[in-house]
Amino acid sequence: MAETSGLLNRRRGITPTEGSNPSVSATPAESWMPKAQSLPVPKKARKRPPRPRSLRLHGTVARELGIRIVSGVLTPGEILEGEIAASEQFKVSRTAYREAIRILAAKGLVHSRPKIGTQVSPRSEWHLLDPDVLGWIFVGEPDEGLIESLFELRRIVEPDAARLAAIRRSEDQLARMKAGLDGVARHGFHSEEGRRCDQSFHSALLEASGNDFIVSLTSGVAAAIAITTAFKQHRLPAPHDALPVHLRVLEAIEARDAQGAHDAMAKLVDRGLTDTMEARDPAGGRKGPIAVCC
């Protein structure tokens, strides 16, 4: 317990020291080899050919189309432009455009129909927990219903995952949860490093549930937490410290207090929803400090 409660104190006045490894420039073989005529000159390493431009562009095209779809600019059932016209619009090759469409199809956002073309898929087919899709949703003005549904899912999964973690967690998993919050204490939720540490805490917690189906949701849940946290930080930077809320979850798991872990996590998720909705609509009025987390 003392180790857990000490995380808050370590946050103030302590800057992590990073070791520096001096870079060493490789010395060409020719500089140290004897100059005797009988010694062959080593062959230069063959350079890999540059990646085709299409392979660098298809991700950009997929992102642009993905944002248009999840934001409602392109609606379900709408037929996308033909391959030739679309490749001209995006100024990419037809190969790059086809690859972008394959990416979107793999995420459930579009599907192709013979003699009709590529259509935007119904929302029910979207892979909403895909990290890219989640990121695209929060690029602009996320749909209020989607935000509520996302946190509803978290409210169903995470409190019970915390309850199971309190019963089943190993010492290694507990240590990883502590390390994650220790990193948050050092870096803060406002930094990318701090948000990665927060993700590590939540990922270790889900793993500690010991339920394979819950663990399979780790990528989506961790992405949702990181993306909504960054969204709130961008919209409403706030000095409020959310670390104590996380520590209450950790303390209950460490004490193997299943109900306490459940209740603490439920409060954490509920607060995350409230803060995200306020960040989406700042004009609605802030009733208190925004927790840049959860």
FIMAR-990089 format. One record per residue (C-alpha): residue number from 1; z, y negated, x negated; residue in one letter. Coordinates in steps of 0.2 Angstrom, whole numbers. Layout:
BEGIN
+-----+-------+-------+-------+------+
! pos !    zz !    yy !    xx ! code !
+-----+-------+-------+-------+------+
! NUM !     Z !     Y !     X !    A !
...
+-----+-------+-------+-------+------+
//
This chain:
BEGIN
+-----+-------+-------+-------+------+
! pos !    zz !    yy !    xx ! code !
+-----+-------+-------+-------+------+
!   1 !     0 !     0 !     0 !    M !
!   2 !     5 !   -12 !   -14 !    A !
!   3 !   -12 !    -9 !   -22 !    E !
!   4 !   -21 !   -14 !    -5 !    T !
!   5 !   -11 !   -29 !    -2 !    S !
!   6 !   -14 !   -35 !   -19 !    G !
!   7 !   -32 !   -38 !   -16 !    L !
!   8 !   -30 !   -54 !    -7 !    L !
!   9 !   -20 !   -61 !   -22 !    N !
!  10 !   -33 !   -55 !   -35 !    R !
!  11 !   -46 !   -65 !   -25 !    R !
!  12 !   -38 !   -82 !   -31 !    R !
!  13 !   -41 !   -87 !   -49 !    G !
!  14 !   -49 !   -72 !   -55 !    I !
!  15 !   -67 !   -71 !   -61 !    T !
!  16 !   -74 !   -55 !   -66 !    P !
!  17 !   -79 !   -53 !   -84 !    T !
!  18 !   -96 !   -46 !   -87 !    E !
!  19 !  -100 !   -38 !  -103 !    G !
!  20 !  -116 !   -44 !  -111 !    S !
!  21 !  -127 !   -32 !  -120 !    N !
!  22 !  -138 !   -41 !  -133 !    P !
!  23 !  -156 !   -37 !  -131 !    S !
!  24 !  -164 !   -28 !  -145 !    V !
!  25 !  -182 !   -31 !  -148 !    S !
!  26 !  -192 !   -15 !  -152 !    A !
!  27 !  -199 !   -16 !  -169 !    T !
!  28 !  -218 !   -10 !  -170 !    P !
!  29 !  -220 !     6 !  -179 !    A !
!  30 !  -233 !    -3 !  -191 !    E !
!  31 !  -219 !   -14 !  -198 !    S !
!  32 !  -209 !    -1 !  -206 !    W !
!  33 !  -222 !    13 !  -210 !    M !
!  34 !  -228 !    15 !  -228 !    P !
!  35 !  -245 !     7 !  -231 !    K !
!  36 !  -252 !    23 !  -239 !    A !
!  37 !  -270 !    26 !  -234 !    Q !
!  38 !  -266 !    44 !  -230 !    S !
!  39 !  -254 !    40 !  -216 !    L !
!  40 !  -263 !    38 !  -199 !    P !
!  41 !  -260 !    22 !  -189 !    V !
!  42 !  -250 !    26 !  -173 !    P !
!  43 !  -260 !    24 !  -157 !    K !
!  44 !  -255 !    10 !  -146 !    K !
!  45 !  -247 !    15 !  -130 !    A !
!  46 !  -259 !    15 !  -115 !    R !
!  47 !  -255 !     2 !  -103 !    K !
!  48 !  -254 !     7 !   -85 !    R !
!  49 !  -268 !    -1 !   -75 !    P !
!  50 !  -262 !   -15 !   -63 !    P !
!  51 !  -258 !   -10 !   -46 !    R !
!  52 !  -272 !   -14 !   -34 !    P !
!  53 !  -269 !   -31 !   -25 !    R !
!  54 !  -270 !   -22 !    -8 !    S !
!  55 !  -254 !   -12 !   -13 !    L !
!  56 !  -245 !   -28 !   -16 !    R !
!  57 !  -251 !   -36 !     0 !    L !
!  58 !  -248 !   -23 !    14 !    H !
!  59 !  -229 !   -25 !    14 !    G !
!  60 !  -232 !   -44 !    17 !    T !
!  61 !  -244 !   -41 !    31 !    V !
!  62 !  -232 !   -28 !    39 !    A !
!  63 !  -218 !   -40 !    38 !    R !
!  64 !  -228 !   -54 !    47 !    E !
!  65 !  -234 !   -43 !    61 !    L !
!  66 !  -217 !   -35 !    62 !    G !
!  67 !  -208 !   -52 !    65 !    I !
!  68 !  -221 !   -56 !    78 !    R !
!  69 !  -218 !   -40 !    87 !    I !
!  70 !  -199 !   -41 !    87 !    V !
!  71 !  -199 !   -59 !    91 !    S !
!  72 !  -210 !   -57 !   107 !    G !
!  73 !  -225 !   -66 !   100 !    V !
!  74 !  -234 !   -50 !   102 !    L !
!  75 !  -228 !   -41 !   118 !    T !
!  76 !  -227 !   -22 !   121 !    P !
!  77 !  -244 !   -16 !   127 !    G !
!  78 !  -254 !   -30 !   118 !    E !
!  79 !  -269 !   -24 !   108 !    I !
!  80 !  -269 !   -30 !    90 !    L !
!  81 !  -285 !   -38 !    83 !    E !
!  82 !  -298 !   -26 !    76 !    G !
!  83 !  -297 !   -21 !    58 !    E !
!  84 !  -311 !   -32 !    52 !    I !
!  85 !  -305 !   -48 !    61 !    A !
!  86 !  -287 !   -45 !    56 !    A !
!  87 !  -291 !   -42 !    37 !    S !
!  88 !  -300 !   -58 !    37 !    E !
!  89 !  -286 !   -67 !    46 !    Q !
!  90 !  -273 !   -61 !    33 !    F !
!  91 !  -285 !   -63 !    19 !    K !
!  92 !  -283 !   -45 !    13 !    V !
!  93 !  -293 !   -30 !    11 !    S !
!  94 !  -296 !   -18 !    26 !    R !
!  95 !  -286 !    -5 !    15 !    T !
!  96 !  -271 !   -16 !    14 !    A !
!  97 !  -272 !   -20 !    33 !    Y !
!  98 !  -273 !    -1 !    37 !    R !
!  99 !  -258 !     2 !    26 !    E !
! 100 !  -248 !   -11 !    35 !    A !
! 101 !  -252 !    -4 !    52 !    I !
! 102 !  -246 !    13 !    45 !    R !
! 103 !  -229 !     5 !    40 !    I !
! 104 !  -227 !    -2 !    57 !    L !
! 105 !  -232 !    14 !    66 !    A !
! 106 !  -219 !    24 !    56 !    A !
! 107 !  -206 !    11 !    62 !    K !
! 108 !  -211 !    14 !    80 !    G !
! 109 !  -218 !    -4 !    83 !    L !
! 110 !  -236 !     1 !    86 !    V !
! 111 !  -247 !    16 !    90 !    H !
! 112 !  -265 !    19 !    90 !    S !
! 113 !  -275 !    25 !   105 !    R !
! 114 !  -293 !    31 !   104 !    P !
! 115 !  -306 !    19 !   110 !    K !
! 116 !  -293 !     6 !   113 !    I !
! 117 !  -286 !     1 !    97 !    G !
! 118 !  -268 !    -2 !    90 !    T !
! 119 !  -256 !    -7 !   103 !    Q !
! 120 !  -238 !   -14 !   102 !    V !
! 121 !  -226 !     0 !   107 !    S !
! 122 !  -212 !    -2 !   121 !    P !
! 123 !  -196 !    -8 !   114 !    R !
! 124 !  -188 !     9 !   118 !    S !
! 125 !  -199 !    17 !   104 !    E !
! 126 !  -194 !     4 !    91 !    W !
! 127 !  -183 !    11 !    77 !    H !
! 128 !  -170 !    -3 !    79 !    L !
! 129 !  -158 !     4 !    65 !    L !
! 130 !  -172 !     3 !    52 !    D !
! 131 !  -166 !   -10 !    39 !    P !
! 132 !  -183 !   -18 !    40 !    D !
! 133 !  -184 !   -20 !    58 !    V !
! 134 !  -166 !   -26 !    59 !    L !
! 135 !  -170 !   -39 !    46 !    G !
! 136 !  -186 !   -45 !    55 !    W !
! 137 !  -176 !   -47 !    71 !    I !
! 138 !  -164 !   -59 !    63 !    F !
! 139 !  -177 !   -69 !    54 !    V !
! 140 !  -179 !   -81 !    69 !    G !
! 141 !  -169 !   -82 !    85 !    E !
! 142 !  -163 !   -64 !    89 !    P !
! 143 !  -163 !   -59 !   107 !    D !
! 144 !  -146 !   -60 !   114 !    E !
! 145 !  -148 !   -43 !   123 !    G !
! 146 !  -152 !   -35 !   106 !    L !
! 147 !  -137 !   -42 !    98 !    I !
! 148 !  -125 !   -36 !   112 !    E !
! 149 !  -133 !   -19 !   111 !    S !
! 150 !  -131 !   -18 !    92 !    L !
! 151 !  -113 !   -22 !    93 !    F !
! 152 !  -110 !   -11 !   108 !    E !
! 153 !  -117 !     3 !    97 !    L !
! 154 !  -105 !    -2 !    83 !    R !
! 155 !   -91 !    -3 !    95 !    R !
! 156 !   -94 !    15 !   100 !    I !
! 157 !   -96 !    22 !    83 !    V !
! 158 !   -85 !    13 !    70 !    E !
! 159 !   -68 !    13 !    78 !    P !
! 160 !   -69 !    32 !    81 !    D !
! 161 !   -76 !    34 !    63 !    A !
! 162 !   -61 !    24 !    57 !    A !
! 163 !   -49 !    35 !    67 !    R !
! 164 !   -57 !    51 !    59 !    L !
! 165 !   -57 !    43 !    42 !    A !
! 166 !   -38 !    41 !    43 !    A !
! 167 !   -37 !    60 !    46 !    I !
! 168 !   -50 !    67 !    35 !    R !
! 169 !   -53 !    54 !    20 !    R !
! 170 !   -51 !    60 !     3 !    S !
! 171 !   -43 !    51 !   -12 !    E !
! 172 !   -60 !    47 !   -19 !    D !
! 173 !   -67 !    40 !    -3 !    Q !
! 174 !   -51 !    30 !    -1 !    L !
! 175 !   -53 !    23 !   -19 !    A !
! 176 !   -71 !    18 !   -15 !    R !
! 177 !   -65 !     9 !     1 !    M !
! 178 !   -53 !     0 !   -10 !    K !
! 179 !   -66 !    -4 !   -23 !    A !
! 180 !   -77 !   -12 !   -10 !    G !
! 181 !   -64 !   -23 !    -3 !    L !
! 182 !   -58 !   -27 !   -21 !    D !
! 183 !   -76 !   -33 !   -24 !    G !
! 184 !   -76 !   -44 !    -8 !    V !
! 185 !   -60 !   -52 !   -14 !    A !
! 186 !   -68 !   -57 !   -30 !    R !
! 187 !   -85 !   -62 !   -24 !    H !
! 188 !   -82 !   -67 !    -5 !    G !
! 189 !   -93 !   -64 !    10 !    F !
! 190 !  -104 !   -79 !     6 !    H !
! 191 !  -112 !   -71 !    -9 !    S !
! 192 !  -124 !   -57 !    -9 !    E !
! 193 !  -113 !   -47 !   -21 !    E !
! 194 !   -99 !   -49 !    -9 !    G !
! 195 !  -109 !   -43 !     5 !    R !
! 196 !  -115 !   -27 !    -5 !    R !
! 197 !   -96 !   -23 !    -8 !    C !
! 198 !   -93 !   -25 !    11 !    D !
! 199 !  -107 !   -13 !    14 !    Q !
! 200 !   -99 !    -1 !     1 !    S !
! 201 !   -83 !    -1 !    11 !    F !
! 202 !   -91 !     2 !    27 !    H !
! 203 !  -102 !    16 !    20 !    S !
! 204 !   -87 !    25 !    12 !    A !
! 205 !   -78 !    24 !    28 !    L !
! 206 !   -92 !    32 !    38 !    L !
! 207 !   -93 !    45 !    25 !    E !
! 208 !   -74 !    48 !    26 !    A !
! 209 !   -76 !    52 !    45 !    S !
! 210 !   -83 !    69 !    40 !    G !
! 211 !   -95 !    70 !    54 !    N !
! 212 !  -113 !    72 !    48 !    D !
! 213 !  -120 !    64 !    63 !    F !
! 214 !  -110 !    48 !    60 !    I !
! 215 !  -114 !    49 !    42 !    V !
! 216 !  -132 !    49 !    46 !    S !
! 217 !  -130 !    32 !    54 !    L !
! 218 !  -124 !    24 !    38 !    T !
! 219 !  -140 !    16 !    33 !    S !
! 220 !  -143 !     7 !    49 !    G !
! 221 !  -125 !     2 !    52 !    V !
! 222 !  -123 !    -5 !    34 !    A !
! 223 !  -140 !   -14 !    36 !    A !
! 224 !  -133 !   -21 !    53 !    A !
! 225 !  -117 !   -27 !    44 !    I !
! 226 !  -126 !   -35 !    30 !    A !
! 227 !  -140 !   -44 !    40 !    I !
! 228 !  -128 !   -51 !    53 !    T !
! 229 !  -116 !   -57 !    40 !    T !
! 230 !  -130 !   -66 !    31 !    A !
! 231 !  -136 !   -73 !    47 !    F !
! 232 !  -119 !   -81 !    51 !    K !
! 233 !  -118 !   -87 !    33 !    Q !
! 234 !  -135 !   -96 !    35 !    H !
! 235 !  -131 !  -103 !    52 !    R !
! 236 !  -113 !  -107 !    51 !    L !
! 237 !  -105 !  -107 !    34 !    P !
! 238 !   -87 !  -106 !    36 !    A !
! 239 !   -71 !  -105 !    25 !    P !
! 240 !   -62 !   -93 !    36 !    H !
! 241 !   -56 !   -78 !    26 !    D !
! 242 !   -61 !   -62 !    35 !    A !
! 243 !   -54 !   -50 !    22 !    L !
! 244 !   -37 !   -48 !    30 !    P !
! 245 !   -45 !   -40 !    45 !    V !
! 246 !   -54 !   -27 !    34 !    H !
! 247 !   -38 !   -24 !    24 !    L !
! 248 !   -29 !   -19 !    41 !    R !
! 249 !   -42 !    -6 !    43 !    V !
! 250 !   -40 !     0 !    25 !    L !
! 251 !   -21 !     0 !    26 !    E !
! 252 !   -21 !    11 !    42 !    A !
! 253 !   -33 !    23 !    34 !    I !
! 254 !   -23 !    24 !    19 !    E !
! 255 !    -7 !    27 !    29 !    A !
! 256 !   -17 !    40 !    39 !    R !
! 257 !   -13 !    30 !    55 !    D !
! 258 !   -27 !    36 !    66 !    A !
! 259 !   -24 !    25 !    81 !    Q !
! 260 !   -20 !    10 !    70 !    G !
! 261 !   -37 !    12 !    61 !    A !
! 262 !   -46 !    14 !    77 !    H !
! 263 !   -38 !    -2 !    85 !    D !
! 264 !   -40 !   -12 !    69 !    A !
! 265 !   -59 !    -8 !    67 !    M !
! 266 !   -62 !   -11 !    86 !    A !
! 267 !   -55 !   -29 !    83 !    K !
! 268 !   -66 !   -31 !    68 !    L !
! 269 !   -82 !   -27 !    77 !    V !
! 270 !   -77 !   -37 !    93 !    D !
! 271 !   -74 !   -52 !    82 !    R !
! 272 !   -91 !   -49 !    73 !    G !
! 273 !  -100 !   -50 !    90 !    L !
! 274 !   -91 !   -66 !    95 !    T !
! 275 !   -95 !   -74 !    79 !    D !
! 276 !  -114 !   -68 !    79 !    T !
! 277 !  -116 !   -75 !    96 !    M !
! 278 !  -109 !   -92 !    92 !    E !
! 279 !  -120 !   -92 !    76 !    A !
! 280 !  -135 !   -89 !    87 !    R !
! 281 !  -130 !  -103 !    99 !    D !
! 282 !  -121 !  -117 !    89 !    P !
! 283 !  -123 !  -129 !   103 !    A !
! 284 !  -112 !  -117 !   114 !    G !
! 285 !   -97 !  -124 !   104 !    G !
! 286 !   -86 !  -116 !    91 !    R !
! 287 !   -69 !  -112 !    98 !    K !
! 288 !   -62 !  -108 !    80 !    G !
! 289 !   -67 !  -104 !    63 !    P !
! 290 !   -82 !   -92 !    61 !    I !
! 291 !   -78 !   -76 !    51 !    A !
! 292 !   -93 !   -74 !    39 !    V !
! 293 !   -92 !   -55 !    40 !    C !
! 294 !   -93 !   -40 !    51 !    C !
+-----+-------+-------+-------+------+
//
